[in-house]
Amino acid sequence: MRVDLEGKTVVIVGASSGIGLASARAAAARSAKVVMLSRSQAKLDQAAGTIDGGDVQRFAMDMLDAAQVERVVGSLGKIHHLVLTAVADELGSRAPIQSLTNEQVERTFDKLRGFVNVTRAAAANLDTGGSVTLLTGASAVKPPAEGFTALAAASASILGFGKALALELAPVRVNVVLAGVVDTPIHAATRDATKVWAEKTLPTRRFGQADDIADAITFLQSNPYVTGSVLTIDGGLTAL
Ligand SMILES: NC(=O)c1ccc[n+]([C@@H]2O[C@H](COP(=O)([O-])OP(=O)(O)OC[C@H]3O[C@@H](n4cnc5c(N)ncnc54)[C@H](OP(=O)(O)O)[C@@H]3O)[C@@H](O)[C@H]2O)c1
């Protein structure tokens, strides 16, 4: 049995770019009511303009501002599916342990704090037949090289958060997508080199696309028997 997304409210935090935007597109294509959230209204407006048709709303919200999150998320009414993808300058806080600053560590864990803020604000309004999907990266289980201590720890924290949330929010289903290297603005500065690396190194011989991950998010929203899971979509990166 598959849960139909038609008419269901899908709220995406981090929807103005990359994986969040691809997930908004996928939900709109399935006739869901899509609510796009991120900090920048201008980015949201531009992103929403790339979605054909559908019932799409957008609101500026900083997930790190707990009061604002309470206000915005609290105003949305019933939420069937919540998708948390937001992250800012994730790769900017890489540094060898000797030079890792407390500020970099805090910034890396902003993602967890933001996910907590949003989930706390949404919990009472989540439909019991619905789901929460959290995004994390392969460094949670396979840190690539030096400089990833804080990022690996922050990424792994999403795995624990997701599992605990799956028990606490049941029967609302909670799952984590563990993504590999995906062609989004996160990699803008090194895109060409990363593409070459992915095509040469990964078992799938390709640079992951945001739609690959959006497809996994749609699966997790639609399958009523999956919760507490980590779905790895990484082109084989963690198998290397
Ligand atoms: N791309 C990859 O290779 C990759 C690999 C593994 C895991 N992931 C995970 O996948 C998720 C999405 O990554 P992505 O590549 O799609 O990133 P992205 O293209 O940079 O998009 C990040 C989104 O988060 C929003 N955002 C940032 N800070 C926010 C805040 N405080 N409050 C609300 N929204 C905020 C941004 O919009 P505004 O600027 O408007 O706020 C943007 O919409 C992340 O959790 C990342 O860790 C990505």
The ligand as an SDF file (V2000), in Angstrom:
LIG
                    3D

 48 52  0  0  0  0  0  0  0  0999 V2000
   24.6550   18.3540   -1.5570 N   0  0  0  0  0  0  0  0  0  0  0  0
   25.2970   17.3420   -1.0010 C   0  0  0  0  0  0  0  0  0  0  0  0
   26.3220   16.8310   -1.5340 O   0  0  0  0  0  0  0  0  0  0  0  0
   24.7880   16.7340    0.2670 C   0  0  0  0  0  0  0  0  0  0  0  0
   25.3750   15.5200    0.6780 C   0  0  0  0  0  0  0  0  0  0  0  0
   24.9240   14.9270    1.8390 C   0  0  0  0  0  0  0  0  0  0  0  0
   23.9350   15.5200    2.5850 C   0  0  0  0  0  0  0  0  0  0  0  0
   23.3870   16.7130    2.1820 N   0  0  0  0  0  0  0  0  0  0  0  0
   22.3700   17.2880    3.0360 C   0  0  0  0  0  0  0  0  0  0  0  0
   21.2330   17.6120    2.2770 O   0  0  0  0  0  0  0  0  0  0  0  0
   20.6240   18.7780    2.8190 C   0  0  0  0  0  0  0  0  0  0  0  0
   20.3500   19.7730    1.7000 C   0  0  0  0  0  0  0  0  0  0  0  0
   21.5850   20.1420    1.1060 O   0  0  0  0  0  0  0  0  0  0  0  0
   21.6420   20.8930   -0.2780 P   0  0  0  0  0  0  0  0  0  0  0  0
   22.8560   20.4100   -0.9430 O   0  0  0  0  0  0  0  0  0  0  0  0
   20.3240   20.8120   -0.9520 O   0  0  0  0  0  0  0  0  0  0  0  0
   21.9290   22.3800    0.2380 O   0  0  0  0  0  0  0  0  0  0  0  0
   21.6200   23.8190   -0.4330 P   0  0  0  0  0  0  0  0  0  0  0  0
   21.3620   23.6640   -1.8940 O   0  0  0  0  0  0  0  0  0  0  0  0
   22.7070   24.7050    0.0100 O   0  0  0  0  0  0  0  0  0  0  0  0
   20.2610   24.2460    0.2700 O   0  0  0  0  0  0  0  0  0  0  0  0
   20.2360   24.5780    1.6220 C   0  0  0  0  0  0  0  0  0  0  0  0
   18.8890   25.1850    1.9370 C   0  0  0  0  0  0  0  0  0  0  0  0
   18.8270   25.4660    3.3240 O   0  0  0  0  0  0  0  0  0  0  0  0
   18.2890   26.7810    3.5070 C   0  0  0  0  0  0  0  0  0  0  0  0
   18.7580   27.2670    4.8110 N   0  0  0  0  0  0  0  0  0  0  0  0
   20.0300   27.4510    5.2270 C   0  0  0  0  0  0  0  0  0  0  0  0
   20.0540   27.8640    6.5040 N   0  0  0  0  0  0  0  0  0  0  0  0
   18.7660   27.9580    6.8970 C   0  0  0  0  0  0  0  0  0  0  0  0
   18.1530   28.3350    8.1100 C   0  0  0  0  0  0  0  0  0  0  0  0
   18.8580   28.7170    9.1910 N   0  0  0  0  0  0  0  0  0  0  0  0
   16.8090   28.3200    8.1800 N   0  0  0  0  0  0  0  0  0  0  0  0
   16.0650   27.9430    7.1270 C   0  0  0  0  0  0  0  0  0  0  0  0
   16.5810   27.5680    5.9460 N   0  0  0  0  0  0  0  0  0  0  0  0
   17.9300   27.5740    5.8310 C   0  0  0  0  0  0  0  0  0  0  0  0
   18.7990   27.5470    2.2830 C   0  0  0  0  0  0  0  0  0  0  0  0
   18.0150   28.6660    1.9240 O   0  0  0  0  0  0  0  0  0  0  0  0
   18.2000   30.1770    2.5150 P   0  0  0  0  0  0  0  0  0  0  0  0
   19.5900   30.6020    2.1810 O   0  0  0  0  0  0  0  0  0  0  0  0
   17.1230   30.9400    1.8290 O   0  0  0  0  0  0  0  0  0  0  0  0
   17.9660   30.0600    3.9690 O   0  0  0  0  0  0  0  0  0  0  0  0
   18.6020   26.4790    1.2020 C   0  0  0  0  0  0  0  0  0  0  0  0
   17.2460   26.4570    0.7870 O   0  0  0  0  0  0  0  0  0  0  0  0
   21.5500   19.2980    3.9080 C   0  0  0  0  0  0  0  0  0  0  0  0
   21.0190   18.9340    5.1620 O   0  0  0  0  0  0  0  0  0  0  0  0
   22.8650   18.5990    3.6540 C   0  0  0  0  0  0  0  0  0  0  0  0
   23.5780   18.3380    4.8330 O   0  0  0  0  0  0  0  0  0  0  0  0
   23.8010   17.3200    1.0360 C   0  0  0  0  0  0  0  0  0  0  0  0
  1  2  1  0
  2  3  2  0
  2  4  1  0
  4  5  1  0
  4 48  2  0
  5  6  2  0
  6  7  1  0
  7  8  2  0
  8  9  1  0
  8 48  1  0
  9 10  1  0
  9 46  1  0
 10 11  1  0
 11 12  1  0
 11 44  1  0
 12 13  1  0
 13 14  1  0
 14 15  2  0
 14 16  1  0
 14 17  1  0
 17 18  1  0
 18 19  2  0
 18 20  1  0
 18 21  1  0
 21 22  1  0
 22 23  1  0
 23 24  1  0
 23 42  1  0
 24 25  1  0
 25 26  1  0
 25 36  1  0
 26 27  1  0
 26 35  1  0
 27 28  2  0
 28 29  1  0
 29 30  1  0
 29 35  2  0
 30 31  1  0
 30 32  2  0
 32 33  1  0
 33 34  2  0
 34 35  1  0
 36 37  1  0
 36 42  1  0
 37 38  1  0
 38 39  2  0
 38 40  1  0
 38 41  1  0
 42 43  1  0
 44 45  1  0
 44 46  1  0
 46 47  1  0
M  CHG  2   8   1  16  -1
M  END
$$$$
